[in-house]
């Protein structure tokens, strides 16, 4: 079975690298970008299965990035898991079209469980 591909969009390189290392341990193929404007291009180029999107990246609002992904026919079906240190951010993220939300800091087990749940739901379609 081919590895599921995850795109991490976060401008905190420490978090990006940590997620890459940890998710690779769980057999995911991971690409990290600190540039939200590259999200759509990377999803299409790398045939990404899931996007992990930080809510605030380089002054860009992640919810805008997510809403844009939903409007693009090439990326509209790609699952998005948004993350933020703001606890009340979940509602805003879901309104923007995110499949799920996780508050930072999170436990790796919780994150992987959410990723697996989202990917399982996606495969049902």
GROMACS elastic network, one bead per residue, 0.5 to 0.9 nm:
[ bonds ]
;  ai    aj funct       b0    kb
    1     4     6  0.89315   500
    3    27     6  0.64318   500
    3    28     6  0.54914   500
    3    29     6  0.60017   500
    4    27     6  0.78394   500
    4    28     6  0.53056   500
    4    29     6  0.60692   500
    4    30     6  0.85567   500
    4    48     6  0.76952   500
    4    49     6  0.60192   500
    4    50     6  0.80509   500
    4   119     6  0.86964   500
    5    28     6  0.59541   500
    5    30     6  0.58862   500
    5    31     6  0.77958   500
    5    46     6  0.78366   500
    5    47     6  0.73614   500
    5    49     6  0.50990   500
    5    50     6  0.66062   500
    5    51     6  0.86967   500
    6    20     6  0.89580   500
    6    23     6  0.85432   500
    6    28     6  0.67913   500
    6    29     6  0.61259   500
    6    31     6  0.63962   500
    6    32     6  0.85103   500
    6    48     6  0.58255   500
    6    49     6  0.59138   500
    6    51     6  0.57143   500
    6    52     6  0.71888   500
    7    29     6  0.85530   500
    7    30     6  0.58608   500
    7    32     6  0.58571   500
    7    33     6  0.75689   500
    7    39     6  0.80528   500
    7    42     6  0.78667   500
    7    43     6  0.74091   500
    7    46     6  0.88607   500
    7    48     6  0.64798   500
    7    49     6  0.80365   500
    7    50     6  0.63743   500
    7    52     6  0.60616   500
    7    53     6  0.81722   500
    8    16     6  0.65782   500
    8    19     6  0.77962   500
    8    20     6  0.78896   500
    8    30     6  0.72045   500
    8    31     6  0.61655   500
    8    33     6  0.62934   500
    8    34     6  0.82836   500
    8    50     6  0.86955   500
    8    51     6  0.60024   500
    8    53     6  0.61579   500
    8    54     6  0.81767   500
    9    16     6  0.75908   500
    9    31     6  0.85964   500
    9    32     6  0.60258   500
    9    33     6  0.50887   500
    9    34     6  0.56612   500
    9    35     6  0.68620   500
    9    36     6  0.62596   500
    9    38     6  0.89457   500
    9    39     6  0.72772   500
    9    51     6  0.73788   500
    9    52     6  0.60476   500
    9    54     6  0.61480   500
    9    57     6  0.78824   500
    9    62     6  0.89885   500
   10    13     6  0.71318   500
   10    15     6  0.73159   500
   10    16     6  0.60520   500
   10    32     6  0.74268   500
   10    33     6  0.64560   500
   10    35     6  0.75319   500
   10    36     6  0.78351   500
   10    52     6  0.81923   500
   10    53     6  0.65390   500
   10    54     6  0.53872   500
   10    55     6  0.85760   500
   10    56     6  0.81475   500
   10    57     6  0.60602   500
   10    58     6  0.85359   500
   11    14     6  0.87173   500
   11    15     6  0.82415   500
   11    16     6  0.74746   500
   11    33     6  0.73024   500
   11    35     6  0.69746   500
   11    36     6  0.85614   500
   11    54     6  0.81862   500
   11    56     6  0.85565   500
   11    57     6  0.55902   500
   11    58     6  0.63177   500
   12    15     6  0.54353   500
   12    16     6  0.62226   500
   12    17     6  0.87076   500
   12    34     6  0.72253   500
   12    57     6  0.83198   500
   13    17     6  0.59137   500
   13    18     6  0.82906   500
   13    32     6  0.85998   500
   13    33     6  0.87294   500
   13    34     6  0.73286   500
   14    17     6  0.53300   500
   14    18     6  0.60468   500
   14    19     6  0.85509   500
   15    18     6  0.50247   500
   15    19     6  0.59931   500
   15    20     6  0.84193   500
   16    19     6  0.52745   500
   16    20     6  0.61231   500
   16    21     6  0.87033   500
   16    31     6  0.89453   500
   16    32     6  0.59919   500
   16    33     6  0.78104   500
   16    34     6  0.81065   500
   17    21     6  0.61448   500
   17    22     6  0.85267   500
   17    32     6  0.75583   500
   18    21     6  0.52439   500
   18    22     6  0.61035   500
   18    23     6  0.84162   500
   19    22     6  0.51224   500
   19    23     6  0.57428   500
   19    24     6  0.81872   500
   19    30     6  0.84123   500
   19    32     6  0.87355   500
   19   108     6  0.88150   500
   20    23     6  0.53102   500
   20    24     6  0.59278   500
   20    25     6  0.85175   500
   20    28     6  0.86213   500
   20    29     6  0.82175   500
   20    30     6  0.56167   500
   20    31     6  0.72675   500
   20    32     6  0.71513   500
   21    24     6  0.52836   500
   21    25     6  0.63494   500
   21    26     6  0.89911   500
   21    30     6  0.84999   500
   22    25     6  0.50854   500
   22    26     6  0.67014   500
   22   108     6  0.79305   500
   23    27     6  0.65694   500
   23    28     6  0.55199   500
   23    29     6  0.75720   500
   23    30     6  0.70638   500
   23   108     6  0.89068   500
   23   112     6  0.78830   500
   24    29     6  0.60043   500
   24    30     6  0.66547   500
   25    28     6  0.73263   500
   26   112     6  0.81357   500
   31    42     6  0.86991   500
   31    46     6  0.87288   500
   31    48     6  0.89971   500
   33    36     6  0.73369   500
   33    38     6  0.75641   500
   33    39     6  0.78802   500
   33    42     6  0.89344   500
   34    38     6  0.86837   500
   34    57     6  0.73895   500
   34    58     6  0.78174   500
   35    38     6  0.56566   500
   35    39     6  0.73170   500
   35    57     6  0.76429   500
   35    58     6  0.75855   500
   36    39     6  0.53742   500
   36    40     6  0.85114   500
   36    53     6  0.84156   500
   36    57     6  0.68672   500
   36    58     6  0.80352   500
   36    60     6  0.73591   500
   36    61     6  0.89722   500
   36    62     6  0.76678   500
   36    65     6  0.68592   500
   37    40     6  0.72724   500
   37    41     6  0.82614   500
   37    60     6  0.89410   500
   37    65     6  0.76804   500
   38    41     6  0.54236   500
   38    42     6  0.60521   500
   38    43     6  0.86123   500
   39    42     6  0.53019   500
   39    43     6  0.61727   500
   39    44     6  0.88090   500
   39    51     6  0.84192   500
   39    65     6  0.78880   500
   39    69     6  0.82411   500
   40    43     6  0.52244   500
   40    44     6  0.64575   500
   40    45     6  0.86466   500
   40    65     6  0.87839   500
   40    68     6  0.85608   500
   40    69     6  0.65652   500
   40    72     6  0.82486   500
   40    74     6  0.82185   500
   40    75     6  0.67133   500
   41    44     6  0.54073   500
   41    45     6  0.60460   500
   41    46     6  0.84565   500
   42    46     6  0.56744   500
   42    47     6  0.77186   500
   42    48     6  0.75224   500
   43    46     6  0.55539   500
   43    47     6  0.54440   500
   43    49     6  0.80020   500
   43    50     6  0.85197   500
   43    51     6  0.80258   500
   43    74     6  0.84978   500
   43    75     6  0.69475   500
   43    78     6  0.80351   500
   44    47     6  0.51632   500
   44    48     6  0.69541   500
   44    74     6  0.69063   500
   44    75     6  0.72592   500
   45    48     6  0.79770   500
   48    51     6  0.72361   500
   48    78     6  0.74950   500
   49    78     6  0.63453   500
   49    79     6  0.69885   500
   49   119     6  0.75748   500
   49   122     6  0.89562   500
   50    78     6  0.60526   500
   50    79     6  0.50017   500
   50    80     6  0.58810   500
   50    81     6  0.74284   500
   50   115     6  0.79177   500
   50   118     6  0.83210   500
   50   119     6  0.74375   500
   51    78     6  0.73021   500
   51    79     6  0.62740   500
   51    81     6  0.60750   500
   51    82     6  0.80398   500
   52    79     6  0.87346   500
   52    80     6  0.59551   500
   52    82     6  0.56732   500
   52    83     6  0.71707   500
   53    56     6  0.86834   500
   53    57     6  0.86341   500
   53    62     6  0.64805   500
   53    63     6  0.87469   500
   53    65     6  0.85084   500
   53    66     6  0.79661   500
   53    80     6  0.68730   500
   53    81     6  0.61559   500
   53    83     6  0.61146   500
   53    84     6  0.87427   500
   54    57     6  0.62548   500
   54    61     6  0.85138   500
   54    62     6  0.59284   500
   54    63     6  0.88044   500
   54    81     6  0.85983   500
   54    82     6  0.56571   500
   54    84     6  0.59099   500
   55    60     6  0.82062   500
   55    61     6  0.58659   500
   55    63     6  0.62856   500
   55    65     6  0.89737   500
   55    82     6  0.63773   500
   55    83     6  0.59063   500
   55    84     6  0.53666   500
   55    85     6  0.85192   500
   55    86     6  0.88053   500
   55    89     6  0.80438   500
   55    93     6  0.77255   500
   56    59     6  0.62866   500
   56    60     6  0.58821   500
   56    61     6  0.50359   500
   56    62     6  0.55054   500
   56    63     6  0.84173   500
   56    83     6  0.89187   500
   56    84     6  0.74163   500
   57    60     6  0.51098   500
   57    61     6  0.64680   500
   57    62     6  0.66046   500
   58    61     6  0.83790   500
   60    63     6  0.87224   500
   60    64     6  0.77103   500
   60    65     6  0.79485   500
   61    64     6  0.54654   500
   61    65     6  0.67903   500
   61    66     6  0.89358   500
   62    66     6  0.61142   500
   62    67     6  0.85465   500
   62    82     6  0.77936   500
   62    93     6  0.80784   500
   62    96     6  0.89337   500
   63    67     6  0.60563   500
   63    68     6  0.84953   500
   63    82     6  0.83441   500
   63    92     6  0.72156   500
   63    93     6  0.57007   500
   63    94     6  0.85908   500
   63    95     6  0.83367   500
   63    96     6  0.53725   500
   63    97     6  0.80115   500
   63    98     6  0.80551   500
   64    67     6  0.50711   500
   64    68     6  0.61220   500
   64    69     6  0.86435   500
   64    96     6  0.71181   500
   65    68     6  0.51158   500
   65    69     6  0.63090   500
   65    70     6  0.88205   500
   65    96     6  0.86620   500
   66    69     6  0.50769   500
   66    70     6  0.64017   500
   66    71     6  0.88851   500
   66    80     6  0.73259   500
   66    82     6  0.85685   500
   66    93     6  0.80210   500
   66    96     6  0.60203   500
   66    97     6  0.63164   500
   66    98     6  0.65523   500
   67    70     6  0.51368   500
   67    71     6  0.65276   500
   67    95     6  0.86479   500
   67    96     6  0.50008   500
   67    97     6  0.60098   500
   67    98     6  0.82192   500
   68    71     6  0.51475   500
   68    72     6  0.64580   500
   68    75     6  0.88380   500
   68    76     6  0.84953   500
   68    96     6  0.87940   500
   69    72     6  0.52946   500
   69    73     6  0.81325   500
   69    74     6  0.81919   500
   69    75     6  0.53371   500
   69    76     6  0.55230   500
   69    77     6  0.85344   500
   69    78     6  0.79878   500
   69    97     6  0.86508   500
   70    73     6  0.74306   500
   70    74     6  0.89049   500
   70    75     6  0.64274   500
   70    77     6  0.72118   500
   70    78     6  0.82152   500
   70    96     6  0.83549   500
   70    97     6  0.66689   500
   70    98     6  0.88857   500
   71    74     6  0.87791   500
   71    75     6  0.77873   500
   71    76     6  0.60174   500
   72    75     6  0.54150   500
   72    76     6  0.54735   500
   73    76     6  0.52066   500
   73    77     6  0.78112   500
   74    77     6  0.76450   500
   74    78     6  0.84091   500
   75    78     6  0.52877   500
   75    79     6  0.87116   500
   76    79     6  0.82661   500
   77   122     6  0.85737   500
   78   122     6  0.85374   500
   79    98     6  0.71608   500
   79    99     6  0.59428   500
   79   100     6  0.85729   500
   79   118     6  0.70670   500
   79   119     6  0.76717   500
   79   122     6  0.74066   500
   80    97     6  0.78469   500
   80    99     6  0.53908   500
   80   100     6  0.68811   500
   80   101     6  0.85607   500
   80   118     6  0.86180   500
   81    93     6  0.88057   500
   81    98     6  0.59670   500
   81    99     6  0.58751   500
   81   101     6  0.54961   500
   81   102     6  0.73230   500
   81   114     6  0.82875   500
   81   115     6  0.76444   500
   81   118     6  0.82865   500
   82    90     6  0.80794   500
   82    93     6  0.65453   500
   82    94     6  0.85312   500
   82    98     6  0.63613   500
   82    99     6  0.79794   500
   82   100     6  0.63844   500
   82   102     6  0.63678   500
   82   103     6  0.85155   500
   83    86     6  0.86894   500
   83    89     6  0.83935   500
   83    90     6  0.82894   500
   83    93     6  0.85687   500
   83   100     6  0.87345   500
   83   101     6  0.56542   500
   83   103     6  0.55793   500
   83   104     6  0.64327   500
   84    87     6  0.73091   500
   84    89     6  0.67730   500
   84    90     6  0.82693   500
   84   101     6  0.80170   500
   84   102     6  0.68518   500
   84   103     6  0.51702   500
   84   104     6  0.54053   500
   84   105     6  0.82720   500
   85    88     6  0.89690   500
   85    89     6  0.81323   500
   85   102     6  0.87159   500
   85   103     6  0.54803   500
   85   105     6  0.67287   500
   86    89     6  0.54405   500
   86    90     6  0.83302   500
   86   103     6  0.68541   500
   86   104     6  0.76872   500
   87    90     6  0.69883   500
   87   102     6  0.88971   500
   87   103     6  0.61052   500
   87   104     6  0.82938   500
   88    91     6  0.67698   500
   88    92     6  0.79163   500
   88   103     6  0.89219   500
   89    92     6  0.53996   500
   89    93     6  0.61841   500
   89    94     6  0.87311   500
   89   101     6  0.81195   500
   89   103     6  0.81153   500
   90    93     6  0.51591   500
   90    94     6  0.62172   500
   90    95     6  0.85972   500
   90    98     6  0.89877   500
   90   100     6  0.77726   500
   90   101     6  0.54814   500
   90   102     6  0.74705   500
   90   103     6  0.78941   500
   91    94     6  0.52278   500
   91    95     6  0.61400   500
   91    96     6  0.86826   500
   91   101     6  0.85221   500
   92    95     6  0.50524   500
   92    96     6  0.62842   500
   92    97     6  0.88673   500
   92    98     6  0.89004   500
   93    96     6  0.51365   500
   93    97     6  0.66288   500
   93    98     6  0.55140   500
   93    99     6  0.84560   500
   93   100     6  0.77612   500
   93   101     6  0.68569   500
   94    97     6  0.50668   500
   94    99     6  0.64884   500
   94   100     6  0.66091   500
   94   101     6  0.73924   500
   95    98     6  0.71752   500
   97   100     6  0.87731   500
   98   101     6  0.71654   500
   99   118     6  0.72294   500
  100   114     6  0.77632   500
  100   118     6  0.77830   500
  101   114     6  0.86973   500
  102   105     6  0.85586   500
  102   106     6  0.70385   500
  102   110     6  0.84742   500
  102   111     6  0.73007   500
  102   114     6  0.83285   500
  103   106     6  0.61508   500
  104   107     6  0.86435   500
  106   109     6  0.84997   500
  106   110     6  0.69256   500
  106   111     6  0.68775   500
  107   110     6  0.53071   500
  107   111     6  0.63950   500
  107   112     6  0.88099   500
  108   111     6  0.50075   500
  108   112     6  0.61182   500
  108   113     6  0.84445   500
  109   112     6  0.52259   500
  109   113     6  0.60253   500
  109   114     6  0.85709   500
  110   113     6  0.50911   500
  110   114     6  0.61782   500
  110   115     6  0.86386   500
  111   114     6  0.51525   500
  111   115     6  0.61844   500
  111   116     6  0.86091   500
  112   116     6  0.60324   500
  112   117     6  0.84090   500
  113   116     6  0.51811   500
  113   117     6  0.60463   500
  113   118     6  0.86157   500
  114   117     6  0.50176   500
  114   118     6  0.61161   500
  114   119     6  0.85354   500
  115   118     6  0.52107   500
  115   119     6  0.61080   500
  115   120     6  0.84835   500
  116   119     6  0.51346   500
  116   120     6  0.59584   500
  116   121     6  0.85534   500
  117   120     6  0.51346   500
  117   121     6  0.62434   500
  117   122     6  0.86431   500
  118   121     6  0.51817   500
  118   122     6  0.61890   500
  118   123     6  0.87414   500
  119   123     6  0.62352   500
  119   124     6  0.87988   500
  120   123     6  0.52249   500
  120   124     6  0.65606   500
  121   124     6  0.52674   500
  121   125     6  0.71235   500
  122   125     6  0.56440   500
